[in-house]
Amino acid sequence: MTLELETYKDIRGYYSGYIYKGYFKAPADAAYRFYVSVDDEAEIYFSNTSKPEDMKLLYKSPGFSSYRGYFRVDGGRLTKWMNLTKDNYYYMEVRMVQYQGGDHLSVAVEIQDPNVTPGHFHTQREIQRLLVDQVLTRETTIVTVNNPDDGLYALGFVDPKTGTNFVGARINTNCSGWELNVAIRDFYSKYYNTYISVEKTMYNADGLVTHNVRNHTKAVYKIQVQKSITSATTNKINI
């Protein structure tokens, strides 16, 4: 995980390649272009949507450059201008190849703001290094039990990748969050090599949160996966 689109210098060794994948979020309605400094070679693929399948080659380096050496007489270290929309996410990939000798990669962005303050031309085009913000959302599944009556039930899961059915241990409708965790955690550990957390919230007949087990009429269990995964863990839950 890198926190900016810039590598350390001279650590890659010989004959290696790296791909950086992510999304560029446009901070304003404006024109943008990227500057690239690399040793030995780099390509930028950019999508006009958030979908990887829409990406096209945006830039191919003409050869290696000095560290953060963005400027060249023929403009060979920058991309063409692109008009992007504020708060939209655009998928992008930066691919780097290292042959031998020193190595580095830096990608910066220039924003051409159409709403600049007159006379402040230095703010119109400012080249900035790209920083990476992590927006991490754990997969969450909600299970709701209405009018728990001490009956028994079991949750069954279907793995969307293999179609395999998994049935958890039988549990009481008044079970605790930990008891539900124990009953179903083998599904997540077996197929996705991850732990889960289960949080139970009880509600009374007025829809208010209660901590009294005897007078609650609804129990809501929040199941949360404890690591990043690339696809949904299940596409069907049976009781």
PERAUR-V683437 format. One record per pair of residues at least 12 apart in sequence whose C-alpha atoms are under 8 Angstrom apart, sorted by the first residue. I is the first residue (numbers start at 1). GAP is how many residues later the second one is. D is the distance in whole Angstrom. If there is no record, write none. Layout:
BEGIN
i->I gap->GAP d->D
i->I gap->GAP d->D
END
This chain:
BEGIN
i->2 gap->130 d->7
i->3 gap->128 d->6
i->3 gap->129 d->5
i->3 gap->130 d->7
i->4 gap->125 d->8
i->4 gap->126 d->6
i->4 gap->127 d->4
i->4 gap->128 d->5
i->5 gap->100 d->8
i->5 gap->101 d->6
i->5 gap->102 d->6
i->5 gap->103 d->8
i->5 gap->124 d->7
i->5 gap->125 d->6
i->5 gap->126 d->6
i->5 gap->127 d->7
i->6 gap->98 d->8
i->6 gap->99 d->5
i->6 gap->100 d->4
i->6 gap->101 d->6
i->6 gap->124 d->8
i->7 gap->97 d->6
i->7 gap->98 d->5
i->7 gap->99 d->7
i->8 gap->96 d->6
i->8 gap->97 d->8
i->9 gap->93 d->7
i->9 gap->94 d->6
i->9 gap->95 d->5
i->9 gap->96 d->8
i->10 gap->91 d->8
i->10 gap->92 d->5
i->10 gap->93 d->5
i->10 gap->94 d->6
i->11 gap->92 d->7
i->12 gap->86 d->7
i->12 gap->91 d->7
i->13 gap->85 d->8
i->13 gap->87 d->7
i->13 gap->88 d->8
i->14 gap->84 d->6
i->14 gap->85 d->5
i->14 gap->86 d->5
i->14 gap->87 d->7
i->15 gap->82 d->7
i->15 gap->83 d->5
i->15 gap->84 d->4
i->15 gap->85 d->6
i->16 gap->81 d->6
i->16 gap->82 d->5
i->16 gap->83 d->7
i->17 gap->78 d->7
i->17 gap->79 d->6
i->17 gap->80 d->4
i->17 gap->81 d->6
i->18 gap->77 d->6
i->18 gap->78 d->5
i->18 gap->79 d->7
i->19 gap->74 d->7
i->19 gap->75 d->6
i->19 gap->76 d->4
i->19 gap->77 d->6
i->20 gap->73 d->5
i->20 gap->74 d->5
i->20 gap->75 d->6
i->21 gap->70 d->8
i->21 gap->71 d->6
i->21 gap->72 d->5
i->21 gap->73 d->7
i->22 gap->69 d->6
i->22 gap->70 d->6
i->22 gap->71 d->7
i->23 gap->27 d->7
i->23 gap->66 d->6
i->23 gap->67 d->5
i->23 gap->68 d->4
i->23 gap->69 d->6
i->24 gap->65 d->6
i->24 gap->66 d->5
i->24 gap->67 d->6
i->24 gap->68 d->7
i->25 gap->61 d->8
i->25 gap->62 d->6
i->25 gap->63 d->6
i->25 gap->64 d->5
i->25 gap->65 d->6
i->26 gap->58 d->6
i->26 gap->59 d->6
i->26 gap->60 d->5
i->26 gap->61 d->5
i->26 gap->62 d->6
i->26 gap->63 d->7
i->27 gap->59 d->5
i->27 gap->60 d->6
i->28 gap->56 d->8
i->28 gap->57 d->7
i->28 gap->58 d->4
i->28 gap->59 d->7
i->28 gap->85 d->8
i->29 gap->54 d->7
i->29 gap->55 d->6
i->29 gap->56 d->5
i->29 gap->57 d->5
i->29 gap->84 d->8
i->30 gap->53 d->6
i->30 gap->54 d->6
i->30 gap->55 d->7
i->30 gap->56 d->8
i->30 gap->81 d->7
i->30 gap->82 d->6
i->30 gap->83 d->6
i->30 gap->84 d->7
i->31 gap->50 d->6
i->31 gap->51 d->5
i->31 gap->52 d->4
i->31 gap->53 d->6
i->31 gap->80 d->6
i->31 gap->81 d->5
i->31 gap->82 d->7
i->32 gap->49 d->5
i->32 gap->50 d->5
i->32 gap->51 d->6
i->32 gap->52 d->7
i->32 gap->77 d->7
i->32 gap->78 d->6
i->32 gap->79 d->5
i->32 gap->80 d->6
i->33 gap->45 d->7
i->33 gap->46 d->5
i->33 gap->47 d->6
i->33 gap->48 d->5
i->33 gap->49 d->6
i->33 gap->76 d->6
i->33 gap->77 d->5
i->33 gap->78 d->7
i->34 gap->44 d->6
i->34 gap->45 d->5
i->34 gap->46 d->8
i->34 gap->73 d->7
i->34 gap->74 d->6
i->34 gap->75 d->4
i->34 gap->76 d->6
i->35 gap->35 d->6
i->35 gap->42 d->6
i->35 gap->43 d->4
i->35 gap->44 d->7
i->35 gap->72 d->6
i->35 gap->73 d->5
i->35 gap->74 d->6
i->35 gap->75 d->8
i->36 gap->25 d->8
i->36 gap->32 d->8
i->36 gap->33 d->8
i->36 gap->34 d->6
i->36 gap->41 d->5
i->36 gap->42 d->6
i->36 gap->69 d->7
i->36 gap->70 d->6
i->36 gap->71 d->5
i->36 gap->72 d->7
i->37 gap->27 d->8
i->37 gap->28 d->6
i->37 gap->29 d->7
i->37 gap->30 d->6
i->37 gap->31 d->5
i->37 gap->32 d->5
i->37 gap->33 d->5
i->37 gap->40 d->7
i->37 gap->67 d->8
i->37 gap->68 d->6
i->37 gap->69 d->5
i->37 gap->70 d->7
i->38 gap->23 d->8
i->38 gap->25 d->8
i->38 gap->26 d->6
i->38 gap->27 d->6
i->38 gap->28 d->7
i->38 gap->29 d->7
i->38 gap->30 d->8
i->38 gap->58 d->8
i->38 gap->65 d->7
i->38 gap->66 d->5
i->38 gap->67 d->4
i->38 gap->68 d->6
i->39 gap->24 d->8
i->39 gap->25 d->4
i->39 gap->26 d->6
i->39 gap->27 d->7
i->39 gap->28 d->8
i->39 gap->58 d->8
i->39 gap->59 d->7
i->39 gap->63 d->7
i->39 gap->64 d->5
i->39 gap->65 d->5
i->39 gap->66 d->7
i->40 gap->23 d->6
i->40 gap->24 d->5
i->40 gap->25 d->8
i->40 gap->56 d->8
i->40 gap->57 d->6
i->40 gap->58 d->5
i->40 gap->59 d->6
i->40 gap->60 d->8
i->40 gap->63 d->6
i->40 gap->64 d->8
i->41 gap->19 d->8
i->41 gap->20 d->6
i->41 gap->21 d->8
i->41 gap->22 d->6
i->41 gap->23 d->6
i->41 gap->55 d->6
i->41 gap->56 d->5
i->41 gap->57 d->7
i->42 gap->18 d->6
i->42 gap->19 d->5
i->42 gap->52 d->7
i->42 gap->53 d->5
i->42 gap->54 d->4
i->42 gap->55 d->6
i->43 gap->14 d->7
i->43 gap->15 d->8
i->43 gap->16 d->5
i->43 gap->17 d->4
i->43 gap->18 d->6
i->43 gap->51 d->6
i->43 gap->52 d->5
i->43 gap->53 d->7
i->44 gap->13 d->6
i->44 gap->14 d->5
i->44 gap->15 d->5
i->44 gap->16 d->7
i->44 gap->48 d->7
i->44 gap->49 d->6
i->44 gap->50 d->5
i->44 gap->51 d->6
i->45 gap->12 d->4
i->45 gap->13 d->5
i->45 gap->14 d->7
i->45 gap->47 d->6
i->45 gap->48 d->5
i->45 gap->49 d->6
i->46 gap->12 d->6
i->46 gap->44 d->7
i->46 gap->45 d->6
i->46 gap->46 d->4
i->46 gap->47 d->7
i->47 gap->43 d->6
i->47 gap->44 d->5
i->47 gap->45 d->6
i->48 gap->42 d->6
i->48 gap->43 d->8
i->49 gap->40 d->7
i->49 gap->41 d->5
i->49 gap->42 d->7
i->50 gap->39 d->5
i->50 gap->40 d->5
i->50 gap->41 d->5
i->51 gap->39 d->8
i->51 gap->40 d->6
i->52 gap->39 d->6
i->52 gap->40 d->7
i->55 gap->36 d->7
i->55 gap->37 d->7
i->58 gap->21 d->7
i->58 gap->22 d->8
i->59 gap->19 d->8
i->59 gap->20 d->6
i->61 gap->15 d->7
i->61 gap->16 d->7
i->62 gap->14 d->7
i->62 gap->15 d->8
i->67 gap->37 d->7
i->67 gap->38 d->8
i->67 gap->39 d->8
i->68 gap->37 d->8
i->68 gap->38 d->6
i->106 gap->23 d->8
i->107 gap->22 d->6
i->107 gap->23 d->6
i->108 gap->19 d->6
i->108 gap->20 d->5
i->108 gap->21 d->4
i->108 gap->22 d->5
i->109 gap->18 d->5
i->109 gap->19 d->5
i->109 gap->20 d->6
i->109 gap->21 d->7
i->110 gap->15 d->6
i->110 gap->16 d->5
i->110 gap->17 d->4
i->110 gap->18 d->6
i->111 gap->13 d->7
i->111 gap->14 d->6
i->111 gap->15 d->6
i->111 gap->16 d->7
i->112 gap->12 d->6
i->112 gap->13 d->5
i->112 gap->14 d->8
i->113 gap->12 d->7
i->136 gap->92 d->8
i->137 gap->91 d->8
i->138 gap->86 d->6
i->138 gap->87 d->6
i->138 gap->88 d->7
i->138 gap->89 d->7
i->138 gap->90 d->6
i->139 gap->85 d->6
i->139 gap->86 d->5
i->139 gap->89 d->8
i->139 gap->93 d->7
i->140 gap->82 d->7
i->140 gap->83 d->6
i->140 gap->84 d->4
i->140 gap->85 d->7
i->141 gap->81 d->6
i->141 gap->82 d->5
i->141 gap->83 d->6
i->142 gap->78 d->7
i->142 gap->79 d->6
i->142 gap->80 d->5
i->142 gap->81 d->6
i->143 gap->77 d->6
i->143 gap->78 d->5
i->143 gap->79 d->7
i->143 gap->80 d->8
i->144 gap->74 d->7
i->144 gap->75 d->6
i->144 gap->76 d->4
i->144 gap->77 d->6
i->145 gap->28 d->7
i->145 gap->73 d->6
i->145 gap->74 d->5
i->145 gap->75 d->6
i->146 gap->71 d->6
i->146 gap->72 d->5
i->146 gap->73 d->7
i->147 gap->69 d->8
i->147 gap->70 d->5
i->147 gap->71 d->6
i->148 gap->25 d->5
i->148 gap->26 d->6
i->148 gap->69 d->7
i->148 gap->70 d->7
i->148 gap->71 d->8
i->149 gap->24 d->6
i->149 gap->25 d->7
i->150 gap->22 d->5
i->150 gap->23 d->5
i->150 gap->24 d->6
i->151 gap->21 d->6
i->151 gap->22 d->6
i->152 gap->18 d->6
i->152 gap->19 d->5
i->152 gap->20 d->5
i->152 gap->21 d->6
i->153 gap->17 d->5
i->153 gap->18 d->6
i->153 gap->19 d->7
i->153 gap->20 d->7
i->153 gap->86 d->7
i->154 gap->13 d->7
i->154 gap->14 d->6
i->154 gap->15 d->6
i->154 gap->16 d->4
i->154 gap->17 d->6
i->154 gap->85 d->6
i->155 gap->12 d->6
i->155 gap->13 d->5
i->155 gap->14 d->8
i->155 gap->15 d->8
i->155 gap->29 d->7
i->155 gap->82 d->7
i->155 gap->83 d->6
i->155 gap->84 d->5
i->156 gap->12 d->6
i->156 gap->81 d->5
i->156 gap->82 d->5
i->156 gap->83 d->6
i->157 gap->30 d->8
i->157 gap->77 d->6
i->157 gap->78 d->8
i->157 gap->79 d->6
i->157 gap->80 d->5
i->157 gap->81 d->6
i->158 gap->76 d->6
i->158 gap->77 d->6
i->158 gap->78 d->5
i->158 gap->79 d->7
i->159 gap->32 d->8
i->159 gap->74 d->6
i->159 gap->75 d->5
i->159 gap->76 d->7
i->160 gap->72 d->8
i->160 gap->73 d->7
i->160 gap->74 d->6
i->160 gap->75 d->6
i->166 gap->21 d->7
i->167 gap->17 d->8
i->168 gap->15 d->5
i->168 gap->16 d->5
i->168 gap->18 d->8
i->168 gap->19 d->8
i->169 gap->14 d->5
i->169 gap->15 d->7
i->170 gap->13 d->7
i->171 gap->12 d->7
i->174 gap->45 d->8
i->176 gap->24 d->7
i->177 gap->21 d->5
i->177 gap->22 d->5
i->177 gap->23 d->5
i->177 gap->44 d->7
i->178 gap->20 d->7
i->180 gap->18 d->7
i->181 gap->15 d->7
i->181 gap->16 d->7
i->181 gap->17 d->6
i->188 gap->37 d->8
i->188 gap->45 d->8
i->192 gap->41 d->8
i->194 gap->31 d->7
i->194 gap->32 d->6
i->194 gap->33 d->6
i->195 gap->30 d->6
i->195 gap->31 d->6
i->195 gap->32 d->8
i->196 gap->27 d->7
i->196 gap->28 d->5
i->196 gap->29 d->5
i->196 gap->30 d->5
i->197 gap->25 d->8
i->197 gap->26 d->6
i->197 gap->27 d->5
i->197 gap->28 d->7
i->197 gap->29 d->7
i->198 gap->23 d->6
i->198 gap->24 d->5
i->198 gap->25 d->5
i->198 gap->26 d->6
i->199 gap->22 d->6
i->199 gap->23 d->5
i->199 gap->24 d->7
i->200 gap->19 d->7
i->200 gap->20 d->6
i->200 gap->21 d->5
i->200 gap->22 d->6
i->201 gap->18 d->6
i->201 gap->19 d->5
i->201 gap->20 d->6
i->202 gap->14 d->6
i->202 gap->15 d->8
i->202 gap->16 d->6
i->202 gap->17 d->5
i->202 gap->18 d->6
i->203 gap->13 d->5
i->203 gap->14 d->6
i->203 gap->15 d->5
i->203 gap->16 d->6
i->204 gap->12 d->4
i->204 gap->13 d->5
i->204 gap->14 d->7
i->205 gap->12 d->6
i->205 gap->13 d->8
END
